[in-house]
Amino acid sequence: MRIKKKQYQNKQMLIKQKIPIKVLHHISLIHTDIKEGVNAGVWSVGVIIGSSEMGLSLDEFTSLSEFDKENVISKTANSFMQNGADFTIKTMSELTDIIERINSLISDGKRPRTN
C-alpha cells in the first residue's frame, strides 16, 4: 500500500502546483512501475533519490560521499532506463521541468517509447 499512497501524494503534488499535463505521465519509484507505464503506452519518469529502486533511506543517501552518491544515482538511473523509462529525475523538484519537456515533445508529435 505504501506505493499507492506515494502515487496519490505525487498526484496531489501535481494538482497543487497546477502543472499543465497534456497526457498521462507515469511517475515511478520502482522499476516495476516503469514497466507498467511502458505497457500502458504513457511517458514514464523514474524518480531516483528516495526511490525503492535506489534502496537507501534519505539518511543513508545523505551520509554517502559525493562520489558514492553519483554512483548510486547513475546505477539507479540506468536501472530505470533499462526497464523502459523515458526520463529519470533525481528528485520530485525536477518534475515540473520534465513535464514541460514532455509536453513540448508531444506538441512536436513525439510519443513515448514502446516495446
N, C-alpha and C positions, 0 to 999 in steps of 0.2 A: 504493500500500500504506500510505502514511502515515495516511490517513484511517481505514482499517480498524484499524490499530494504535491510533489515538486512540479509536475507538469501543470497542475492547476495554478500554483503560485506563479510559474513563468507566464501563463496566460494572463493572469491578473496584472502582472507587472507590465505586460504589453498594453493592456487596456488603460492602465493608469498613466502610462507615458504617451498615450494616444499615438502610437506608432502606426503609420499607414501601411496596411498589409494588403497587397493586391491579390495574393493567393495564399493558400495554406502553406505554412512553413512548419517543419518538424524540428523542434529544439530538443537535443538529446544529451543525456549524461552517461549513457552506456551504449556499447556497440550494437546490442540487440535492438535498441530504439532506432538507431541509424538504419538498420536493415528494414525495420517496419516502414520508415519513411521512404526508402528506396522502393520497396514493394508497393507502396501506395502511390508512387509517382510524384511525390512532393519534394520540395527543396529541403534538404536535411543539413542541419548545422550541429556539430559536436561542440559542447562547452567543456573545456579541458579542466581548468582549475576547480577543484571541488567535486569533480565527477567520480562516480564509482569506477569508471574506466581507469582513472589515474590511480586509484587505490590508496590514496593518502588523505588523512584529515587535513584541515587547513593548518592546524598547529604543526603537524608533521611536515607539510609542504614548506611553510614559512621558516622552519628551522634548517632547511637544506641550504647548502652553499649555492651561489648564483649558477655555477657550473652544473651542479646536480639538478637545480630547478629547470634549467634549459633542457637537460637530457630527459627529464620526466615529461616536460611539456612536449618535446619532439616525439618521444615514444608514444604518448597518448594521442597526439595529432595524427601520427602515422597509422595507429590502430583505427581511429575513426575513418580516415581516408580509405584505408584498405577495406573497410566494411561498407563503403559507399557514400560517405559524407560528401556533400558538395562543398562545404566550407567547414573550417574549425575556427573557434574563437577562444581566447584564453579565459575570459570572464564574461558574464552577462552584460557588463558595461559596454561591450563592443557590439551588442546585438542590434542597436539602432542603425549603426553604420552598415552592418552586413545585410540587414533587411532593405535598406535603401539601395545597396548594391544589387541585391536580388531583384528588387522592383525595377531597376534600370535594365537588368538583363531580360526581364520579362517584357519590358517595353520594346526591347530590340528583337523580340521574338524567340529568345532562348528558352530552353526547357531544362529541368533538372536531368542529371544523368539517370539512365535506367539500365537494368540488366539486359 
